[in-house]
Amino acid sequence: MIKILRTSQATANELFERVTQTVDVSETVREIIANVRENGDSALLEYAKKFEKVDLEKLEVTNREFDEAMAAVRPEFLEILKEAAENIREFHKNQLRSGFVLSNKPGVVMGQKVMPLEKVGLYVPGGTAAYPSTVLMNAVPAKLAGCREIVMATPCRADGTIMPEILAAAKIGGVTRVFKTGGAQAVAALAYGTESVPRVDKIVGPGNQYVAEAKRQVFGRVAIDMIAGPSEILIIADRTAKPEYLAADLLSQAEHDRLATAVLITDDYDLAEKVAAETEKQLKVLPREEIARASIERNGKIIVAGSIGEAVKLSNEIAPEHLEICTEAPFDLLGEIKNAGSIFLGNSCPEPLGDYFAGPNHTLPTSGTARFSSPLSVDDFVKKTQFTYFTEEAFAEVAEKVAAFAEKEGFDAHARSAKVRIKS
């Protein structure tokens, strides 16, 4: 049963604790990365045999496999994929930015260029599960940004194939190449390159603790989006919310992972009790009950606050990945939310709408990092550089000031670089 806590009685540790202990996999991941760096494709094929139980002849998905996948997906679902991709594209195209040029002083031109990353790598979990939504959420912004090559890595099934929905989403999203490799070894291949897999400039996408650790270890060699932790949802609700909706939304995240976090904060104790009972009722009929129950018992909680205002303060402290505001006037609270990955407003806007279809990205900061991090966006697939131009006359006006600054910091050669251009 999910626990109910009152803010007036609970400790800060009880209110804010997230149980996220996992086995330390850093040494195992380090060995995998070293193996891939040294042995390239042969290491990837070796890991495919070990983990996916499949003997692959080649790693890259062929055009024929793409065609077969598109034909295998139900037409109705194919249309859903296309509509979701369009929704994602429509939202993210508003994030596109251009550079700027400043020339408001005589003889001076300065500016910034915004350019797409050349090659990006998308990691997509696979094997027995299929996450076409992850493909779209990562590929569509990269394509909008103008990335020349979008490389996807995902583990295959025991028969050597990738689920058709995954490949269909890759085709629709604009992925240019797909490779049958997963786990830490896929991250290593994307970071360092192999005979088949190209080295990329940035790796994005979710994964298990091995994938997360591999991204941590290759950071610096390549850029990464974030180190994602277990999924989270926090709901702020008042007496107008429906208990069955709230319970369903809590469980929508709890079924992800035994370490997922599902929290409800309300100012109504009666609602808290009804949601607790409804959560237990729905758990019993959930196909993934074992996982969801472990999550609810480990990290699930219903917090009864003194007011909705206090609920908002608690939410900002927790900084959840997903935040639902199920109150009578949700937009009244929007301006008060300071820390959240993605916000869902009203009783008719459950978090799964954002996971799959609405358009805003579902790759979000977890573990409280919404205090300083943002959802995946077009910005993740571009880089910026700057340029400066001074005429001889314009530089002469500021040269002494540049030299003075350099001398103050003890860099005489810097100062001389400026002074040598000053005509006596």
Secondary structure, DSSP 8 states (H G I E B T S, - for coil): --EEEETTTS-HHHHH---------HHHHHHHHHHHHHHTHHHHHHHIIIII----S-SB--HHHHHHHHHHS-HHHHHHHHHHHHHHHHHHGGG----EEEEEETTEEEEEEEEE-SEEEEE---TT---HHHHHHHHHHHHHHT-SEEEEEE---TTS---HHHHHHHHHHT--EEEE--HHHHHHHHHH--SSS---SEEE----HHHHHHHHHHBTTBEES----S-EEEEEE-TTS-HHHHHHHHHHHHTT-TT-EEEEEES-HHHHHHHHHHHHHHHTT-TTHHHHHHHHHHH-EEEE-SSHHHHHHHHHHH--SEEEEESSSTHHHHTT--S-SEEEESTT--HHHHHHTSSS------TTGGGT-----GGGGEEEEEEEEE-HHHHHHHHHHHHHHHHHTT-HHHHHHHHTTS--
